[in-house]
Amino acid sequence: MKKPDHKSPAFEVSATVRLGTDKAPAVISVQTEARKEELIKTFIEHGWASKIDVNPEQEENIRDLDILLERENNAQAVSKKDANRNDPCPCGSGKKYKKCCAA
């Protein structure tokens, strides 16, 4: 049986692009230049890419910024499991647990 080509539909991978990167910048619409400068500072502070349009006649749309801020505020899961002898030490030294904090 012939293997399918990597360009065939069988090998399509749905690569997700993260919001706030160069490939998928956050698209924001504001009414004033002052508000634009305020949001630019926020994006630079967090290292996110953005595309900000100023249109006084259009309502402000900062939905992408809200999504990014919410994602940042969600805490990562922390494991409560104790380290075994051959696991990396939780203190961050890079050594095995048995040669670091268990000794």
MOPAC internal coordinates of N, CA, C and O (Angstrom, degrees):
PM7 1SCF
backbone

  N    0.0000 0     0.00 0     0.00 0    0    0    0
  C    1.4459 1     0.00 0     0.00 0    1    0    0
  C    1.5302 1   108.69 1     0.00 0    2    1    0
  O    1.2310 1   120.88 1   -45.17 1    3    2    1
  N    1.3134 1   115.92 1   134.83 1    3    2    1
  C    1.4623 1   121.58 1  -177.46 1    5    3    2
  C    1.5265 1   110.13 1   -79.32 1    6    5    3
  O    1.2310 1   120.99 1   -44.06 1    7    6    5
  N    1.3257 1   115.72 1   135.94 1    7    6    5
  C    1.4593 1   119.77 1   177.14 1    9    7    6
  C    1.5259 1   110.14 1   -73.75 1   10    9    7
  O    1.2310 1   119.81 1   -38.53 1   11   10    9
  N    1.3261 1   117.96 1   141.47 1   11   10    9
  C    1.4664 1   119.48 1   179.26 1   13   11   10
  C    1.5237 1   111.17 1   -70.00 1   14   13   11
  O    1.2310 1   121.39 1   -30.89 1   15   14   13
  N    1.3194 1   114.95 1   149.11 1   15   14   13
  C    1.4567 1   121.93 1   177.74 1   17   15   14
  C    1.5287 1   109.14 1   -68.91 1   18   17   15
  O    1.2310 1   120.10 1   -29.98 1   19   18   17
  N    1.3156 1   117.42 1   150.02 1   19   18   17
  C    1.4597 1   120.68 1  -178.73 1   21   19   18
  C    1.5245 1   112.59 1   -65.55 1   22   21   19
  O    1.2310 1   120.47 1   162.00 1   23   22   21
  N    1.3140 1   116.70 1   -18.00 1   23   22   21
  C    1.4580 1   119.90 1   178.93 1   25   23   22
  C    1.5285 1   111.42 1   -91.52 1   26   25   23
  O    1.2310 1   120.29 1   179.19 1   27   26   25
  N    1.3128 1   117.06 1    -0.81 1   27   26   25
  C    1.4575 1   120.18 1  -178.44 1   29   27   26
  C    1.5351 1   110.22 1   -75.49 1   30   29   27
  O    1.2310 1   120.14 1   -19.03 1   31   30   29
  N    1.3433 1   117.33 1   160.97 1   31   30   29
  C    1.4699 1   120.74 1  -179.53 1   33   31   30
  C    1.5225 1   113.73 1   -60.72 1   34   33   31
  O    1.2310 1   120.03 1   157.76 1   35   34   33
  N    1.3253 1   117.55 1   -22.24 1   35   34   33
  C    1.4615 1   119.93 1   179.96 1   37   35   34
  C    1.5237 1   111.84 1   -67.42 1   38   37   35
  O    1.2310 1   120.01 1   157.72 1   39   38   37
  N    1.3209 1   117.59 1   -22.28 1   39   38   37
  C    1.4589 1   120.99 1  -177.97 1   41   39   38
  C    1.5225 1   113.01 1  -105.81 1   42   41   39
  O    1.2310 1   119.71 1  -166.48 1   43   42   41
  N    1.3224 1   118.15 1    13.52 1   43   42   41
  C    1.4584 1   119.32 1   178.78 1   45   43   42
  C    1.5200 1   109.64 1   -66.74 1   46   45   43
  O    1.2310 1   121.13 1   -49.22 1   47   46   45
  N    1.2846 1   115.44 1   130.78 1   47   46   45
  C    1.4562 1   121.78 1   178.71 1   49   47   46
  C    1.5228 1   107.11 1  -116.43 1   50   49   47
  O    1.2310 1   120.96 1   -51.94 1   51   50   49
  N    1.3030 1   115.78 1   128.06 1   51   50   49
  C    1.4600 1   118.84 1   179.17 1   53   51   50
  C    1.5220 1   108.31 1   -85.52 1   54   53   51
  O    1.2310 1   121.03 1   -93.38 1   55   54   53
  N    1.3104 1   115.64 1    86.62 1   55   54   53
  C    1.4575 1   121.10 1  -179.51 1   57   55   54
  C    1.5245 1   108.93 1   -76.21 1   58   57   55
  O    1.2310 1   120.95 1   -56.88 1   59   58   57
  N    1.3088 1   115.79 1   123.12 1   59   58   57
  C    1.4528 1   119.46 1   178.68 1   61   59   58
  C    1.5168 1   109.07 1   -90.56 1   62   61   59
  O    1.2310 1   121.33 1   -39.54 1   63   62   61
  N    1.2996 1   115.05 1   140.46 1   63   62   61
  C    1.4517 1   121.28 1   179.65 1   65   63   62
  C    1.5234 1   107.41 1  -106.85 1   66   65   63
  O    1.2310 1   120.55 1   -47.94 1   67   66   65
  N    1.3121 1   116.55 1   132.06 1   67   66   65
  C    1.4637 1   121.08 1  -177.56 1   69   67   66
  C    1.5174 1   110.65 1   -78.49 1   70   69   67
  O    1.2310 1   121.33 1   -42.08 1   71   70   69
  N    1.3087 1   115.07 1   137.92 1   71   70   69
  C    1.4544 1   122.33 1   177.59 1   73   71   70
  C    1.5288 1   109.51 1   -65.65 1   74   73   71
  O    1.2310 1   120.34 1   -41.84 1   75   74   73
  N    1.3182 1   116.95 1   138.16 1   75   74   73
  C    1.4535 1   121.46 1   178.65 1   77   75   74
  C    1.5172 1   113.80 1    95.46 1   78   77   75
  O    1.2310 1   120.45 1  -175.88 1   79   78   77
  N    1.3401 1   116.75 1     4.12 1   79   78   77
  C    1.4639 1   120.40 1   176.93 1   81   79   78
  C    1.5234 1   108.94 1   -98.88 1   82   81   79
  O    1.2310 1   120.52 1    -5.02 1   83   82   81
  N    1.3223 1   116.61 1   174.98 1   83   82   81
  C    1.4658 1   120.49 1   179.79 1   85   83   82
  C    1.5281 1   111.96 1   -64.01 1   86   85   83
  O    1.2310 1   120.12 1   148.23 1   87   86   85
  N    1.3284 1   117.37 1   -31.77 1   87   86   85
  C    1.4605 1   120.52 1   179.47 1   89   87   86
  C    1.5311 1   112.12 1   -76.53 1   90   89   87
  O    1.2310 1   120.09 1   152.35 1   91   90   89
  N    1.3262 1   117.44 1   -27.65 1   91   90   89
  C    1.4653 1   121.40 1  -179.95 1   93   91   90
  C    1.5303 1   109.21 1  -137.87 1   94   93   91
  O    1.2310 1   120.16 1  -106.28 1   95   94   93
  N    1.3314 1   117.30 1    73.72 1   95   94   93
  C    1.4713 1   118.56 1  -179.61 1   97   95   94
  C    1.5261 1   111.10 1   -69.40 1   98   97   95
  O    1.2310 1   121.04 1   -26.85 1   99   98   97
  N    1.3144 1   115.62 1   153.15 1   99   98   97
  C    1.4604 1   120.98 1   176.44 1  101   99   98
  C    1.5261 1   108.06 1   -71.25 1  102  101   99
  O    1.2310 1   120.62 1   -49.89 1  103  102  101
  N    1.3244 1   116.43 1   130.11 1  103  102  101
  C    1.4594 1   121.50 1  -178.85 1  105  103  102
  C    1.5227 1   107.68 1  -101.66 1  106  105  103
  O    1.2310 1   120.97 1   -62.02 1  107  106  105
  N    1.3251 1   115.74 1   117.98 1  107  106  105
  C    1.4587 1   123.10 1  -175.25 1  109  107  106
  C    1.5233 1   108.59 1  -123.35 1  110  109  107
  O    1.2310 1   120.95 1   -36.24 1  111  110  109
  N    1.3295 1   115.79 1   143.76 1  111  110  109
  C    1.4577 1   121.57 1   176.09 1  113  111  110
  C    1.5260 1   108.12 1  -126.12 1  114  113  111
  O    1.2310 1   120.33 1   -55.90 1  115  114  113
  N    1.3339 1   116.98 1   124.10 1  115  114  113
  C    1.4633 1   122.11 1  -179.86 1  117  115  114
  C    1.5262 1   110.39 1  -126.98 1  118  117  115
  O    1.2310 1   120.71 1   -10.17 1  119  118  117
  N    1.3417 1   116.25 1   169.83 1  119  118  117
  C    1.4578 1   120.59 1  -175.99 1  121  119  118
  C    1.5152 1   113.45 1  -100.07 1  122  121  119
  O    1.2310 1   119.05 1   157.73 1  123  122  121
  N    1.3477 1   119.42 1   -22.27 1  123  122  121
  C    1.4636 1   120.92 1  -176.25 1  125  123  122
  C    1.5271 1   111.32 1  -130.88 1  126  125  123
  O    1.2310 1   121.30 1   -22.41 1  127  126  125
  N    1.3281 1   115.13 1   157.59 1  127  126  125
  C    1.4645 1   121.50 1   176.70 1  129  127  126
  C    1.5283 1   110.92 1   -67.60 1  130  129  127
  O    1.2310 1   120.19 1   144.88 1  131  130  129
  N    1.3289 1   117.23 1   -35.12 1  131  130  129
  C    1.4648 1   121.09 1   179.62 1  133  131  130
  C    1.5283 1   110.50 1   -62.36 1  134  133  131
  O    1.2310 1   120.57 1   137.45 1  135  134  133
  N    1.3219 1   116.51 1   -42.55 1  135  134  133
  C    1.4694 1   121.23 1   178.42 1  137  135  134
  C    1.5306 1   110.09 1   -66.38 1  138  137  135
  O    1.2310 1   120.40 1   144.11 1  139  138  137
  N    1.3218 1   116.85 1   -35.89 1  139  138  137
  C    1.4616 1   121.09 1   178.14 1  141  139  138
  C    1.5231 1   110.26 1   -62.67 1  142  141  139
  O    1.2310 1   120.06 1   134.24 1  143  142  141
  N    1.3306 1   117.50 1   -45.76 1  143  142  141
  C    1.4680 1   121.66 1   179.03 1  145  143  142
  C    1.5263 1   110.89 1   -62.20 1  146  145  143
  O    1.2310 1   120.49 1   141.15 1  147  146  145
  N    1.3260 1   116.68 1   -38.85 1  147  146  145
  C    1.4656 1   121.22 1   178.53 1  149  147  146
  C    1.5320 1   110.51 1   -62.44 1  150  149  147
  O    1.2310 1   120.41 1   136.16 1  151  150  149
  N    1.3167 1   116.82 1   -43.84 1  151  150  149
  C    1.4652 1   120.49 1  -179.41 1  153  151  150
  C    1.5218 1   111.57 1   -71.78 1  154  153  151
  O    1.2310 1   119.85 1   146.20 1  155  154  153
  N    1.3355 1   117.89 1   -33.80 1  155  154  153
  C    1.4650 1   120.53 1   177.36 1  157  155  154
  C    1.5283 1   110.01 1   -60.95 1  158  157  155
  O    1.2310 1   120.20 1   139.01 1  159  158  157
  N    1.3160 1   117.22 1   -40.99 1  159  158  157
  C    1.4674 1   120.71 1   177.78 1  161  159  158
  C    1.5202 1   111.05 1   -61.26 1  162  161  159
  O    1.2310 1   120.58 1   139.17 1  163  162  161
  N    1.3377 1   116.50 1   -40.83 1  163  162  161
  C    1.4638 1   120.43 1   179.04 1  165  163  162
  C    1.5191 1   110.81 1   -63.69 1  166  165  163
  O    1.2310 1   120.30 1   135.54 1  167  166  165
  N    1.3357 1   117.03 1   -44.46 1  167  166  165
  C    1.4565 1   120.05 1  -179.44 1  169  167  166
  C    1.5243 1   111.86 1   -66.30 1  170  169  167
  O    1.2310 1   119.82 1   140.58 1  171  170  169
  N    1.3109 1   117.95 1   -39.42 1  171  170  169
  C    1.4624 1   121.06 1   178.60 1  173  171  170
  C    1.5262 1   110.34 1   -66.09 1  174  173  171
  O    1.2310 1   120.54 1   139.40 1  175  174  173
  N    1.3212 1   116.57 1   -40.60 1  175  174  173
  C    1.4705 1   121.64 1  -179.89 1  177  175  174
  C    1.5276 1   111.76 1   -59.01 1  178  177  175
  O    1.2310 1   120.58 1   141.75 1  179  178  177
  N    1.3315 1   116.50 1   -38.25 1  179  178  177
  C    1.4633 1   120.93 1  -177.66 1  181  179  178
  C    1.5251 1   113.26 1   -94.61 1  182  181  179
  O    1.2310 1   119.60 1   171.62 1  183  182  181
  N    1.3379 1   118.38 1    -8.38 1  183  182  181
  C    1.4530 1   121.50 1   179.18 1  185  183  182
  C    1.5172 1   113.70 1    77.27 1  186  185  183
  O    1.2310 1   119.66 1  -151.94 1  187  186  185
  N    1.3269 1   118.26 1    28.06 1  187  186  185
  C    1.4575 1   122.53 1  -179.93 1  189  187  186
  C    1.5147 1   110.07 1   -98.08 1  190  189  187
  O    1.2310 1   120.77 1   -30.42 1  191  190  189
  N    1.3199 1   116.13 1   149.58 1  191  190  189
  C    1.4666 1   122.07 1   174.78 1  193  191  190
  C    1.5238 1   108.38 1   -89.36 1  194  193  191
  O    1.2310 1   120.93 1   -35.37 1  195  194  193
  N    1.3310 1   115.83 1   144.63 1  195  194  193
  C    1.4642 1   118.80 1  -178.14 1  197  195  194
  C    1.5192 1   111.01 1  -147.84 1  198  197  195
  O    1.2310 1   121.64 1   -19.03 1  199  198  197
  N    1.3027 1   114.46 1   160.97 1  199  198  197
  C    1.4574 1   122.88 1   173.41 1  201  199  198
  C    1.5308 1   105.19 1  -132.26 1  202  201  199
  O    1.2310 1   120.75 1   -70.28 1  203  202  201
  N    1.3427 1   116.17 1   109.72 1  203  202  201
  C    1.4611 1   121.00 1  -174.14 1  205  203  202
  C    1.5230 1   109.48 1  -113.43 1  206  205  203
  O    1.2310 1   121.08 1   -57.10 1  207  206  205
  N    1.3332 1   115.54 1   122.90 1  207  206  205
  C    1.4587 1   122.27 1   178.13 1  209  207  206
  C    1.5278 1   109.10 1  -105.91 1  210  209  207
  O    1.2310 1   120.59 1   -39.47 1  211  210  209
  N    1.3458 1   116.48 1   140.53 1  211  210  209
  C    1.4605 1   121.85 1   176.28 1  213  211  210
  C    1.5255 1   107.96 1  -107.33 1  214  213  211
  O    1.2310 1   120.73 1   -60.98 1  215  214  213
  N    1.3293 1   116.22 1   119.02 1  215  214  213
  C    1.4577 1   122.18 1   178.66 1  217  215  214
  C    1.5219 1   107.94 1  -143.33 1  218  217  215
  O    1.2310 1   119.91 1   -76.94 1  219  218  217
  N    1.3455 1   117.78 1   103.06 1  219  218  217
  C    1.4688 1   120.89 1  -176.25 1  221  219  218
  C    1.5269 1   113.70 1   -62.89 1  222  221  219
  O    1.2310 1   119.87 1   158.90 1  223  222  221
  N    1.3128 1   117.86 1   -21.10 1  223  222  221
  C    1.4565 1   120.74 1  -176.61 1  225  223  222
  C    1.5255 1   112.99 1   -89.89 1  226  225  223
  O    1.2310 1   120.32 1   167.87 1  227  226  225
  N    1.3219 1   116.99 1   -12.13 1  227  226  225
  C    1.4579 1   121.22 1  -177.40 1  229  227  226
  C    1.5257 1   110.09 1  -103.34 1  230  229  227
  O    1.2310 1   120.62 1   -32.50 1  231  230  229
  N    1.3235 1   116.42 1   147.50 1  231  230  229
  C    1.4631 1   121.62 1   179.03 1  233  231  230
  C    1.5296 1   110.12 1   -68.89 1  234  233  231
  O    1.2310 1   120.39 1   -32.88 1  235  234  233
  N    1.3321 1   116.86 1   147.12 1  235  234  233
  C    1.4609 1   121.85 1  -178.92 1  237  235  234
  C    1.5287 1   110.41 1   -65.84 1  238  237  235
  O    1.2310 1   120.68 1   -45.51 1  239  238  237
  N    1.3248 1   116.31 1   134.49 1  239  238  237
  C    1.4564 1   122.51 1  -179.94 1  241  239  238
  C    1.5251 1   108.21 1  -129.65 1  242  241  239
  O    1.2310 1   120.36 1   -75.91 1  243  242  241
  N    1.3349 1   116.91 1   104.09 1  243  242  241
  C    1.4629 1   121.54 1   179.55 1  245  243  242
  C    1.5297 1   110.70 1  -121.13 1  246  245  243
  O    1.2310 1   120.49 1  -147.36 1  247  246  245
  N    1.3149 1   116.67 1    32.64 1  247  246  245
  C    1.4592 1   121.98 1  -177.36 1  249  247  246
  C    1.5294 1   111.54 1   -60.62 1  250  249  247
  O    1.2310 1   119.73 1   138.59 1  251  250  249
  N    1.3329 1   118.12 1   -41.41 1  251  250  249
  C    1.4669 1   120.96 1   179.89 1  253  251  250
  C    1.5288 1   111.38 1   -63.91 1  254  253  251
  O    1.2310 1   120.31 1   142.46 1  255  254  253
  N    1.3264 1   117.02 1   -37.54 1  255  254  253
  C    1.4622 1   120.45 1   177.22 1  257  255  254
  C    1.5240 1   110.44 1   -64.96 1  258  257  255
  O    1.2310 1   120.18 1   138.44 1  259  258  257
  N    1.3236 1   117.27 1   -41.56 1  259  258  257
  C    1.4650 1   120.72 1   177.89 1  261  259  258
  C    1.5266 1   111.38 1   -60.68 1  262  261  259
  O    1.2310 1   120.49 1   140.39 1  263  262  261
  N    1.3309 1   116.67 1   -39.61 1  263  262  261
  C    1.4647 1   121.39 1   178.90 1  265  263  262
  C    1.5257 1   110.16 1   -64.19 1  266  265  263
  O    1.2310 1   120.30 1   135.88 1  267  266  265
  N    1.3314 1   117.02 1   -44.12 1  267  266  265
  C    1.4681 1   120.71 1  -179.67 1  269  267  266
  C    1.5226 1   111.68 1   -65.39 1  270  269  267
  O    1.2310 1   120.12 1   138.21 1  271  270  269
  N    1.3178 1   117.38 1   -41.79 1  271  270  269
  C    1.4630 1   120.47 1   179.93 1  273  271  270
  C    1.5220 1   111.48 1   -67.47 1  274  273  271
  O    1.2310 1   120.39 1   142.48 1  275  274  273
  N    1.3318 1   116.87 1   -37.52 1  275  274  273
  C    1.4644 1   120.41 1   178.49 1  277  275  274
  C    1.5201 1   110.79 1   -66.39 1  278  277  275
  O    1.2310 1   121.09 1   138.87 1  279  278  277
  N    1.3400 1   115.51 1   -41.13 1  279  278  277
  C    1.4642 1   120.06 1   179.32 1  281  279  278
  C    1.5278 1   110.59 1   -63.34 1  282  281  279
  O    1.2310 1   120.36 1   142.78 1  283  282  281
  N    1.3294 1   116.92 1   -37.22 1  283  282  281
  C    1.4559 1   120.54 1  -179.99 1  285  283  282
  C    1.5286 1   111.83 1   -69.45 1  286  285  283
  O    1.2310 1   120.13 1   145.63 1  287  286  285
  N    1.3318 1   117.36 1   -34.37 1  287  286  285
  C    1.4612 1   121.56 1  -176.58 1  289  287  286
  C    1.5184 1   113.30 1   -77.86 1  290  289  287
  O    1.2310 1   119.70 1   162.21 1  291  290  289
  N    1.3324 1   118.17 1   -17.79 1  291  290  289
  C    1.4571 1   120.51 1   178.70 1  293  291  290
  C    1.5194 1   108.73 1   -70.98 1  294  293  291
  O    1.2310 1   120.69 1   -55.17 1  295  294  293
  N    1.3135 1   116.29 1   124.83 1  295  294  293
  C    1.4633 1   120.81 1  -178.99 1  297  295  294
  C    1.5227 1   109.86 1   -77.52 1  298  297  295
  O    1.2310 1   120.61 1   -35.28 1  299  298  297
  N    1.3117 1   116.43 1   144.72 1  299  298  297
  C    1.4487 1   122.11 1   176.32 1  301  299  298
  C    1.5205 1   109.46 1   -76.56 1  302  301  299
  O    1.2310 1   120.63 1   -28.97 1  303  302  301
  N    1.3136 1   116.41 1   151.03 1  303  302  301
  C    1.4505 1   121.17 1   178.54 1  305  303  302
  C    1.5229 1   109.57 1   -67.68 1  306  305  303
  O    1.2310 1   120.36 1   -42.80 1  307  306  305
  N    1.3168 1   116.91 1   137.20 1  307  306  305
  C    1.4544 1   122.37 1  -179.53 1  309  307  306
  C    1.5218 1   108.28 1  -115.97 1  310  309  307
  O    1.2310 1   120.93 1   -51.22 1  311  310  309
  N    1.3055 1   115.83 1   128.78 1  311  310  309
  C    1.4505 1   120.84 1  -179.31 1  313  311  310
  C    1.5280 1   109.73 1   -79.85 1  314  313  311
  O    1.2310 1   120.88 1   -44.83 1  315  314  313
  N    1.3119 1   115.93 1   135.17 1  315  314  313
  C    1.4681 1   121.90 1   178.21 1  317  315  314
  C    1.5290 1   111.09 1   -96.61 1  318  317  315
  O    1.2310 1   120.22 1  -178.89 1  319  318  317
  N    1.3341 1   117.18 1     1.11 1  319  318  317
  C    1.4601 1   122.24 1  -176.50 1  321  319  318
  C    1.5249 1   110.40 1   -68.71 1  322  321  319
  O    1.2310 1   120.61 1   -43.31 1  323  322  321
  N    1.3334 1   116.43 1   136.69 1  323  322  321
  C    1.4602 1   121.28 1   175.94 1  325  323  322
  C    1.5265 1   109.29 1   -73.42 1  326  325  323
  O    1.2310 1   120.95 1   -26.71 1  327  326  325
  N    1.3045 1   115.79 1   153.29 1  327  326  325
  C    1.4557 1   121.16 1   179.52 1  329  327  326
  C    1.5205 1   110.02 1   -76.60 1  330  329  327
  O    1.2310 1   120.87 1   -40.64 1  331  330  329
  N    1.3317 1   115.93 1   139.36 1  331  330  329
  C    1.4570 1   120.99 1   173.22 1  333  331  330
  C    1.5200 1   108.49 1   -85.57 1  334  333  331
  O    1.2310 1   120.37 1    -5.27 1  335  334  333
  N    1.3358 1   116.89 1   174.73 1  335  334  333
  C    1.4595 1   121.41 1  -175.92 1  337  335  334
  C    1.5245 1   112.88 1   -55.31 1  338  337  335
  O    1.2310 1   119.54 1   135.02 1  339  338  337
  N    1.3189 1   118.47 1   -44.98 1  339  338  337
  C    1.4596 1   121.74 1  -172.99 1  341  339  338
  C    1.5247 1   113.82 1   -96.69 1  342  341  339
  O    1.2310 1   119.80 1  -173.84 1  343  342  341
  N    1.3209 1   117.98 1     6.16 1  343  342  341
  C    1.4639 1   121.17 1   176.27 1  345  343  342
  C    1.5170 1   109.88 1   -79.11 1  346  345  343
  O    1.2310 1   120.03 1   -24.02 1  347  346  345
  N    1.3313 1   117.54 1   155.98 1  347  346  345
  C    1.4683 1   119.17 1   173.52 1  349  347  346
  C    1.5263 1   109.99 1   -61.92 1  350  349  347
  O    1.2310 1   120.70 1   -35.23 1  351  350  349
  N    1.2965 1   116.27 1   144.77 1  351  350  349
  C    1.4617 1   121.19 1  -176.76 1  353  351  350
  C    1.5305 1   110.37 1   -68.62 1  354  353  351
  O    1.2310 1   119.92 1   -45.35 1  355  354  353
  N    1.3420 1   117.76 1   134.65 1  355  354  353
  C    1.4622 1   120.19 1  -179.53 1  357  355  354
  C    1.5284 1   113.86 1   -68.85 1  358  357  355
  O    1.2310 1   119.41 1   169.57 1  359  358  357
  N    1.3229 1   118.73 1   -10.43 1  359  358  357
  C    1.4589 1   120.03 1   179.93 1  361  359  358
  C    1.5325 1   111.44 1   -75.39 1  362  361  359
  O    1.2310 1   120.40 1   166.24 1  363  362  361
  N    1.3541 1   116.84 1   -13.76 1  363  362  361
  C    1.4577 1   120.35 1   176.84 1  365  363  362
  C    1.5171 1   114.16 1    92.19 1  366  365  363
  O    1.2310 1   119.52 1  -167.95 1  367  366  365
  N    1.3024 1   118.53 1    12.05 1  367  366  365
  C    1.4630 1   121.18 1  -177.79 1  369  367  366
  C    1.5230 1   112.41 1   -73.10 1  370  369  367
  O    1.2310 1   120.05 1   156.89 1  371  370  369
  N    1.3316 1   117.51 1   -23.11 1  371  370  369
  C    1.4516 1   121.02 1  -177.43 1  373  371  370
  C    1.5148 1   112.75 1    93.12 1  374  373  371
  O    1.2310 1   120.02 1   171.34 1  375  374  373
  N    1.3271 1   117.57 1    -8.66 1  375  374  373
  C    1.4632 1   121.82 1   177.95 1  377  375  374
  C    1.5222 1   109.55 1   -86.25 1  378  377  375
  O    1.2310 1   121.35 1   -13.21 1  379  378  377
  N    1.3315 1   115.02 1   166.79 1  379  378  377
  C    1.4469 1   119.43 1   173.39 1  381  379  378
  C    1.5292 1   108.28 1   -72.21 1  382  381  379
  O    1.2310 1   121.35 1   -28.69 1  383  382  381
  N    1.3174 1   115.02 1   151.31 1  383  382  381
  C    1.4620 1   121.31 1  -178.76 1  385  383  382
  C    1.5160 1   112.51 1   -56.92 1  386  385  383
  O    1.2310 1   120.52 1   140.70 1  387  386  385
  N    1.3518 1   116.60 1   -39.30 1  387  386  385
  C    1.4653 1   120.50 1  -176.28 1  389  387  386
  C    1.5314 1   112.49 1   -66.92 1  390  389  387
  O    1.2310 1   119.95 1   154.95 1  391  390  389
  N    1.3464 1   117.70 1   -25.05 1  391  390  389
  C    1.4648 1   120.89 1  -179.23 1  393  391  390
  C    1.5196 1   112.55 1  -100.89 1  394  393  391
  O    1.2310 1   120.11 1   179.86 1  395  394  393
  N    1.3197 1   117.39 1    -0.14 1  395  394  393
  C    1.4623 1   120.03 1  -176.63 1  397  395  394
  C    1.5348 1   110.25 1  -116.72 1  398  397  395
  O    1.2310 1   120.21 1    85.51 1  399  398  397
  N    1.3049 1   117.21 1   -94.49 1  399  398  397
  C    1.4630 1   121.43 1  -173.88 1  401  399  398
  C    1.5250 1   114.46 1   -79.75 1  402  401  399
  O    1.2310 1   119.96 1   161.23 1  403  402  401
  N    1.3492 1   117.68 1   -18.77 1  403  402  401
  C    1.4625 1   120.02 1   179.68 1  405  403  402
  C    1.5210 1   111.53 1   -84.05 1  406  405  403
  O    1.2310 1   120.59 1   164.47 1  407  406  405
  N    1.3067 1   116.48 1   -15.53 1  407  406  405
  C    1.4689 1   120.06 1  -177.12 1  409  407  406
  C    1.5069 1   112.32 1   -72.30 1  410  409  407
  O    1.2310 1   120.10 1   180.00 1  411  410  409

